[in-house]
């Protein structure tokens, strides 16, 4: 029941834009006490069988990683950390049925024993546990390798990013500056803006346009400071407001990305040394 609770919690949480899209888990957390406290707070229950998971990692690499990615976070096949089968599995019973039957395009692995399937299942449960437990976050994804396709990432970059960025200009050597999967994915998924304040332009009923740093913008009020430092305020319904933010393009891409797009783009950017 504890694992079912964990999986129900994770099934909801994983829909958020987590950096769990990156690759390498598998080191003990740097702050075990923090990890333990976080696990207790989230009600995660006991961690999976680590001895079985260690063996399962090898088996997964031999049988599954070519489709599902090095650490089950997606490749040509789906991200297994989001799989309903994995999230509801207990000791490999549900995963075993899928592994042995080979639904859809997946081949059937009838050669695997019950013990081996249990070990693979525990490895997958460990990945879910690590990704869910933010107390271990930051230790999990330190690899410089991505399961993505760099050529497809290059094509995605050309279609969606090249109008604002250049790999020989502002992104030159980005693969060296951010040499791990988690670092480079965080960089393009949730970049930090050097622009300290959001710029906005207010058009008044008379047609006058005033541009400056927005101090307040909600359903009722608009306020900004113009280039001369003068403060202006209007009731929101009386004016038109346009907002200029240098990260608007990144935000617009968040609902566009697929898991494969993120893996592929990371793989491409890591090649820009």
C-alpha positions in Angstrom: 0.0 0.0 0.0 2.9 2.4 0.7 4.3 1.9 -2.8 0.9 2.4 -4.3 0.6 5.7 -2.5 4.1 6.7 -3.7 3.1 5.9 -7.3 -0.2 7.7 -7.1 1.7 10.7 -5.8 4.4 10.5 -8.4 1.9 9.9 -11.2 0.5 13.4 -10.5 3.8 15.1 -9.7 5.6 13.8 -12.8 3.3 15.8 -15.1 5.0 18.9 -13.9 8.1 20.1 -15.9 10.6 18.2 -13.8 14.2 17.9 -14.7 13.7 14.2 -14.2 14.0 14.0 -17.9 17.7 13.8 -17.6 19.8 10.7 -17.2 22.1 9.4 -14.5 20.8 8.5 -11.1 22.4 5.8 -9.0 24.8 7.5 -6.6 24.0 7.6 -2.9 22.6 11.1 -2.1 25.1 13.6 -0.7 22.7 14.4 2.1 21.2 11.1 3.3 19.5 12.8 6.3 17.8 15.3 4.0 16.7 12.4 1.7 15.3 10.5 4.6 13.4 13.5 5.9 12.0 14.3 2.5 10.9 10.7 1.9 9.2 10.7 5.3 7.5 14.0 4.5 6.2 12.8 1.2 5.0 9.5 2.6 7.1 7.5 0.2 7.5 4.4 2.3 10.7 2.2 2.3 13.1 2.5 -0.6 13.2 -0.3 -3.2 15.5 -3.3 -2.7 18.9 -1.8 -3.6 20.7 -5.1 -4.1 18.0 -6.3 -6.6 18.0 -2.8 -8.2 21.7 -3.0 -8.8 21.4 -6.3 -10.6 18.3 -4.9 -12.4 20.3 -2.0 -13.7 22.6 -4.4 -15.6 19.7 -6.4 -16.9 17.9 -3.3 -18.0 20.9 -2.0 -19.8 21.3 -5.3 -21.7 17.6 -5.8 -22.6 15.7 -2.5 -22.4 17.9 0.6 -22.6 18.3 0.6 -26.4 14.6 1.6 -26.6 13.8 3.2 -23.2 17.0 5.1 -22.7 20.0 4.5 -20.5 18.1 5.1 -17.3 14.5 4.4 -18.3 13.7 8.1 -19.0 12.9 7.6 -22.7 14.5 7.2 -26.1 12.9 5.6 -29.1 10.5 4.0 -26.5 8.5 5.8 -23.8 9.7 7.2 -20.5 9.1 4.3 -18.1 9.1 6.6 -15.0 5.7 7.8 -16.3 4.4 4.3 -17.1 1.1 3.4 -15.3 2.3 -0.2 -15.3 5.5 0.7 -13.5 3.7 3.0 -11.1 1.2 0.4 -10.0 3.6 -2.6 -10.0 4.6 -4.1 -6.6 7.2 -6.8 -7.1 7.4 -7.2 -10.8 4.1 -9.0 -11.3 2.6 -6.3 -13.6 5.9 -5.4 -15.3 6.5 -9.2 -15.9 3.3 -9.5 -17.9 4.3 -6.7 -20.2 7.9 -7.9 -20.6 6.8 -11.4 -21.5 3.9 -10.6 -23.8 5.7 -7.8 -25.8 2.7 -5.5 -26.6 2.7 -3.4 -29.7 6.1 -2.8 -31.2 7.9 -4.2 -28.1 9.5 -7.6 -28.4 8.6 -10.3 -25.9 11.4 -11.2 -23.5 10.4 -14.8 -22.7 14.0 -15.7 -21.7 14.0 -13.6 -18.5 13.4 -15.5 -15.2 11.0 -14.3 -12.5 14.0 -13.3 -10.4 15.4 -11.2 -13.2 12.1 -9.5 -13.9 11.9 -8.7 -10.2 15.3 -7.2 -10.3 14.4 -5.1 -13.3 11.2 -4.0 -11.6 13.1 -2.9 -8.5 15.5 -0.9 -10.6 12.6 0.9 -12.2 11.0 1.4 -8.8 14.3 2.9 -7.6 14.3 5.4 -10.5 10.8 6.5 -9.6 11.7 6.8 -5.9 14.8 8.8 -6.7 13.0 11.1 -9.1 10.1 11.6 -6.6 12.3 12.2 -3.6 13.6 15.7 -4.0 15.9 15.1 -1.1 18.1 13.2 -3.5 17.7 15.7 -6.3 20.8 17.0 -7.9 22.7 13.7 -7.3 20.7 11.8 -9.9 21.5 13.3 -13.2 25.2 14.1 -13.4 26.0 12.3 -16.6 27.3 14.0 -19.6 25.6 11.5 -21.9 22.1 11.8 -23.2 19.9 9.1 -24.7 18.7 11.7 -27.3 19.5 11.9 -31.0 21.8 14.9 -31.6 20.9 15.2 -35.2 17.2 15.4 -34.4 18.1 17.9 -31.7 19.9 20.0 -34.3 16.8 20.0 -36.4 14.6 21.0 -33.5 17.0 23.8 -32.7 16.9 25.1 -36.3 13.1 25.1 -36.3 12.5 26.6 -32.8 15.6 28.2 -31.4 17.8 29.6 -34.1 15.8 32.7 -34.7 17.0 34.0 -31.3 20.2 31.9 -30.6 23.3 30.9 -32.4 25.7 28.0 -31.5 28.6 30.1 -32.8 27.4 33.2 -31.0 25.6 33.4 -27.6 25.6 29.6 -27.3 29.2 29.0 -28.3 30.8 26.3 -26.1 27.6 25.7 -24.2 28.3 22.0 -24.0 31.5 22.8 -22.1 29.9 25.4 -19.9 27.0 23.1 -18.9 28.6 19.6 -19.4 25.9 17.5 -17.7 22.4 16.6 -18.8 20.7 18.2 -15.9 22.6 21.4 -16.2 22.0 21.9 -19.9 18.3 20.9 -19.7 17.7 23.3 -16.8 19.4 26.0 -18.9 17.0 25.8 -21.8 13.8 24.6 -19.9 14.1 27.2 -17.1 16.7 29.7 -18.0 17.5 32.6 -15.7 17.0 36.0 -17.2 19.5 38.8 -16.7 16.7 41.2 -17.3 15.9 42.3 -13.8 12.4 43.6 -14.5 9.8 42.8 -17.0 9.3 45.5 -19.6 5.8 46.6 -20.5 4.1 49.1 -22.7 0.8 50.7 -21.6 -1.5 52.2 -24.2 -3.9 54.8 -22.6 -7.4 55.5 -23.9 -6.0 58.6 -25.7 -3.5 56.4 -27.6 -0.4 57.5 -25.7 2.1 54.7 -25.2 4.3 54.6 -22.1 7.0 52.0 -21.8 8.9 51.0 -18.6 9.6 48.5 -16.0 6.4 46.9 -14.7 5.9 47.2 -11.0 2.4 45.7 -10.8 0.3 43.8 -13.3 -2.8 41.9 -12.3 -6.5 41.7 -13.1 -7.2 45.1 -11.5 -4.0 47.3 -11.5 -1.1 48.2 -13.8 1.9 50.2 -12.7 5.3 50.9 -14.2 8.3 53.1 -13.9 9.3 54.8 -17.2 12.8 55.5 -18.4 12.9 58.8 -16.5 12.0 57.1 -13.3 8.5 58.4 -13.2 5.9 56.1 -11.6 2.6 55.6 -13.5 -0.6 53.7 -12.4 -3.8 52.8 -14.1 -6.9 50.6 -13.4 -6.3 47.6 -15.7 -9.6 47.8 -17.5 -8.9 51.3 -18.7 -5.7 50.6 -20.6 -4.1 48.0 -23.0 -0.9 46.3 -21.8 1.7 44.5 -23.8 4.5 42.7 -22.0 8.0 42.1 -23.4 10.1 39.4 -21.7 13.2 38.0 -23.1 12.3 34.5 -22.0 8.8 34.5 -23.6 10.1 32.2 -26.3 11.3 29.6 -23.8 8.0 29.7 -22.0 6.1 29.2 -25.2 8.0 26.1 -25.9 7.2 24.4 -22.6 3.9 22.9 -23.8 5.4 22.1 -27.2 8.3 19.9 -26.1 7.9 16.1 -26.1 10.2 14.0 -24.0 12.1 13.1 -27.1 12.5 16.7 -28.1 14.1 17.5 -24.7 16.4 14.5 -24.9 17.4 15.3 -28.5 18.0 19.0 -27.9 20.1 18.2 -24.8 22.1 15.7 -26.8 22.8 18.3 -29.5 23.7 21.1 -27.2 26.1 18.9 -25.4 28.1 18.5 -28.6 28.6 22.3 -28.8 32.1 22.4 -27.2 
